[in-house]
Every structure is written in C-alpha cells, then in structure tokens.
Amino acid sequence: MFDQAAEIASGLGITLEGMATGGGSDGNFTAAMGVPTLDGLGADGAGPHTFHEHIFVSSVAPRTALLANLMMTLEPR
C-alpha cells in the first residue's frame, strides 16, 4: 500500500518516506490489528506538540490532492 501511495504522491510532486516514529496515533490501533495503515499524510509543519506548533499553508492543497487520489485509487481489503 505504501508503494502505491508513494507512486501517487510522486505524480503530485510529493516525496513520501516510510519510517517508524514514536508517539500516539489512531493508526496504532489499526496497525496493531494487522490492517495496512498509512499515517502522517496531513499537512507539513514544525514544532509538533509545542506552543509554536504550526503547519505550512503551502502544503495543504498538495496533501489534500494526495488524500483525494488515494481515496479514489487504493483497493479496499
């Protein structure tokens, strides 16, 4: 699923990188159940969980396009 998402993202000029990080997410529940899970596809930003946390407005439209394309393309299980 990640490879499919990365290919779609590439067509939109976005580079996705697979990685494991700490922290909590609703994606932890689905991944723990063995369900393929893409997480962290929201807007780019900086300063997570701080008083100066923010997003880069320039990333909103491309990431929204990525989500729309993923929803139309990925095969449900």
C-alpha positions as CSV (number, residue, x, y, z in Angstrom):
1,M,0.0,0.0,0.0
2,F,2.9,2.4,0.8
3,D,4.4,1.8,-2.7
4,Q,1.1,2.7,-4.3
5,A,0.8,5.8,-2.1
6,A,4.4,6.8,-2.9
7,E,3.7,6.5,-6.6
8,I,0.6,8.7,-6.4
9,A,2.5,11.2,-4.3
10,S,5.3,11.3,-6.8
11,G,2.9,12.2,-9.6
12,L,1.9,15.2,-7.4
13,G,5.5,16.3,-6.8
14,I,5.4,14.9,-3.2
15,T,8.1,12.5,-1.8
16,L,6.8,10.1,0.8
17,E,9.3,8.4,3.1
18,G,8.4,5.3,5.1
19,M,9.5,5.4,8.7
20,A,8.7,4.3,12.2
21,T,8.4,7.0,14.9
22,G,7.3,7.2,18.5
23,G,4.1,8.8,19.7
24,G,0.5,8.0,19.6
25,S,-2.0,7.9,16.7
26,D,-5.3,6.2,15.9
27,G,-3.2,4.4,13.3
28,N,-1.5,2.5,16.1
29,F,-4.8,0.6,16.7
30,T,-5.3,-0.5,13.1
31,A,-1.7,-1.4,12.5
32,A,-1.7,-3.5,15.7
33,M,-4.6,-5.4,14.2
34,G,-2.6,-6.2,11.1
35,V,-4.6,-3.7,8.9
36,P,-2.4,-1.9,6.4
37,T,-2.2,1.6,7.7
38,L,-0.9,4.9,6.2
39,D,-0.4,7.6,8.8
40,G,1.1,11.0,8.8
41,L,-0.3,12.2,5.5
42,G,-1.5,15.5,6.8
43,A,-0.1,18.9,6.2
44,D,3.7,19.5,6.7
45,G,4.6,21.7,9.6
46,A,7.0,22.2,12.5
47,G,7.1,22.3,16.3
48,P,4.8,19.3,17.0
49,H,3.2,19.4,20.4
50,T,4.7,22.8,21.4
51,F,3.3,26.3,21.8
52,H,4.8,27.2,18.4
53,E,3.4,24.1,16.5
54,H,2.2,25.2,13.0
55,I,1.5,23.9,9.5
56,F,2.9,25.2,6.3
57,V,-0.1,26.6,4.4
58,S,1.7,25.7,1.1
59,S,1.4,22.0,1.9
60,V,-2.4,22.0,2.4
61,A,-3.5,21.8,-1.2
62,P,-0.9,19.2,-2.3
63,R,-1.7,17.0,0.7
64,T,-5.4,17.3,0.1
65,A,-4.9,16.3,-3.5
66,L,-2.9,13.3,-2.3
67,L,-5.6,12.2,0.0
68,A,-8.3,12.5,-2.7
69,N,-6.2,10.5,-5.1
70,L,-5.5,7.8,-2.5
71,M,-9.2,7.5,-1.7
72,M,-10.1,7.0,-5.4
73,T,-7.2,4.6,-6.2
74,L,-6.4,2.3,-3.3
75,E,-8.2,-1.0,-3.2
76,P,-10.2,-1.7,-0.1
77,R,-9.5,-5.0,1.7
